[in-house]
Amino acid sequence: MLRQRAGWIAAGAYLAVSAVGAVVTAATGRLDALWAAVLWYPLDDYSSDGLAAAAAVGLFTILALKTWMLRQVFTFPPRAPRPADRRTVWLRRLLYLAVAHALIPPLPAVRLPGLVGEALTLALWCPLQVLFALALRGRLRVFALVTALPGSAGLAMIAMDEVPGVRAPRFLLLACLAMAAAWQVAVLFGQHRDGRWSRDTVTAGWRHVTVSLATPLAAVAVLWAFTSTTVPLMGMLEEFDVFLAVWLARSARELTGPRGRPRERTPLRPSGPILLAAVLLPFLVLVGPEETARPAYSDSWYDAGPPEATRSEDGARADHESDVVAEANARCRDPWPRLRARRQGTAAYFLFEGGGYGVYDPDDTTEGEDPYTSVDDGFLGAAGSSAVVMTYGENEPMCLTVKAFGSAPRLRLKGWERVAEVGLVSRSGRLEVPSYADGGDEGAGARLPNLALKGPGRYRLRVYARGGETAEEHLVVVFPGRSVKKVVYR
């Protein structure tokens, strides 16, 4: 009986933890507790009060979907004799591993480097696709097997993109990913005709295909309207696809069922495409995927003159200046919203005479080499705990996005004019970009986070830059690394 009640126990525990998170959120006014309880990973650097209500509605919608998903995944049938076919045994094991892979989030504390994570995904899904195709009966078995091979090749090329300096051909990658989608379509048709799998299982698979294909296309249409303050919400869209885990779990359970078994009714089944559309459409406006680095600015910078033109005689910034700074910040967006970091921020950076800006440890008083002496390429240099980045322009704002990772993210060159990487050290556990609010004539229009994610130690600083018709854009990526070697990628 426990096997049949495990789904209710898992769903009840999830609802209880989420209820505690909701109480804490109501008491503190912050989404952190509810976010972690519902999505199973912490919320980083969320400061947009204007999106709090929309985020809460999205979390409760995901809560309902995940409750249904846990009820489905953890409801087990009575024990049955172990199948004699070893191929079936291994397929069922791989299916359950895929369920675990779909359920367990990439917790920041145990996040693997990109290449290792992609390699593990490759090792799981390549044999799973082949064995699933072989398990089918009928003519679609051959088609599913044929599409499984290029689909696995697509996963391999995605893993290749994690290797710095290696780029798989885009057209070939897209073709292989299309074959991977064709594989699942063939498997779903095969399951429908096979007889071992119930209609509810096949329906869950079709809903997964619908969500995974329709959601990115719809999100691209509204991506231009949203700023970097929505970055934490962009991960929410992936959480709406609870159907993959349900399809995998039910496929594993029914794999050894008799041919022509009666179709069973499933409790708490969502009511088809109408419910799916009702769930997704309100939140497509909050999120969007990223294929290439997109422009992070719009229109002209100032409608009423630069900030320094509105200072009062005693040096204090006037209210009008604050409005101009806020407007400049609002024109800047994260160029890679899908590249989620543990800490990140986007702001307009106000340049002074000569241009350029620094990333440094503000509490390090050690005297060392001047970082400007190492700018041999006219772009990036570092010495000790300070790095300097040269800019195209001066005496005007530009858009600056900073991201801090626990490990090296994949190298992305498309859409950028200059990309380079240096090493620097943080002795106090801080690495910062100067803020305009601290006084002076230059700095970021909003306080950007501490980029020394692991505290005191050595880090790698990777800087992307490009000019533009309206504004210059920079992306600063920081992650732990002991190397002090300078690498120029472009």
C-alpha positions, 0 to 999 in steps of 0.5 A: 500500500505504501507504494501506491500512497507514495505519490500522495505523501510526496505531494503532501510534503511538497505542499507543506514545505511550500505553505511554510515558505508562503507564511515566511514570505507573507511575514517578511515581504520577500519572495526568497522563502516561497521561491526556494520552497516551490522551485527547489533552488534559491533566489539570487539578487531579486530586487524588483518590487514591481514584479513581485506580484507577478512572480508570486502568481507564477510560483503558485501556478507552478506549485499546482503543476508540481503537486500534480507531477509529484503525485504522478511520478511517485505513485508506483504499481504493485511489485511485478516479476523482474523482466527477463530481457536485460535490454528492458531492465536497462531501459527502465533504469535509464528512464528512472535516472532521467526522471531524477535528472529532470526533478533535481535542480542545478543547486548552486552549492553542487553546480557542476562545470558546464562541460561535466554537466553536458557530458553526464547528460550525454551519457544518460540520453544517448543510450536511453534514446537508442534503447527506447527505440528498440523497445517499440513494436511495429514499423515506427521502431526503425524510424525512432532508431534512425532519428535517435542517432543524429539526436545523440549527435546533437547532444554531443555537439552541445557538449562540444560548445562547453569547450573554450574555443570549440564551436559546432556548426550551427546549421548541423546542430539545429538539424540534429536537434530537429531530429531529436524532436522527431525521435520523441514524436516517433516514440509517442506514435510508437507508444500509441500503437504499441499497446503497453502504454496508456493514453495518459502516458502518451498525452503527457509526452505530447504535452511535453513536446508542446511546451518545449517547442511553443514556449521559446517561440512565443517568448522571443516575440516579447523579449524586447519589452523586458529589462534585466530585472526579470532575469530571476523570473526567466528560470520560471518558464522551464519549471512549467514543463512538468510533463517530461518527468511524468512521461518518463516515469509512466513510460518506465512503469508501463514498459513491462505491462501486457499488450492490450492492457486496459487504459487506466484513468489518471486522477488530477489530470490537467484538462488538456491544451486549454489549461496549458495555454491558460497557464503559460500565456500570462507568464510568457511576457515575463520570460524569454530564451536567448539564442544570440547576444541581443542589443541591451539599449534603446533610443537615445540616452538623454532627453534632458541633458547629462547628469552633471548638468543638473548639479546644485552649487554645493555638489549635491545631485538634484532630483532631476539628475536621479531621474536621468540616471534611473532612465539611463539604467532602464534603457540597459538590458541583460544581453544574455538573459538565459545565462543565469548567474549566482549574482548579476546586475545590469546598469548604465555606466557613466564614463569620464574623460578618457573612458574606461572602468575598473573591477577591483577589490575595494578593501585591498590596500596592498601596493602593486603593479599598475594594471594600465601597464598590462593593457597591451591590446588596448582593451583589458589588463590586470595586476594584483587585485585590480583590472582595467577595461578600456572603452570605445567612448568617453564622457557618455554612458554605456550599458554594463552587465556583470555576472558571477559564477561558481565555475567557468561558463561556456565561451560565447563569441557571436555578436561581440567585437572584443572578448578577453580574459585575465586573472586577478585576486581578491584578498578581502573577498570582494570584487566590485565595479565603482558606483556613480552614487559614491560620488565623482564623475563616473561609475555605475548608475546602480550598485552592482553585486560583489563578484567574488562569489567564493570569497578571498581567492583567485578569479578569472575575469572575462570581458565582452565588448561591442560598440553600437549606434546608440550606446556601447555594451560590456558584459563582465563575467567573473568565476574562480580560477587560479590562472593569471594568464591573459587570453584574447579570444577576439 
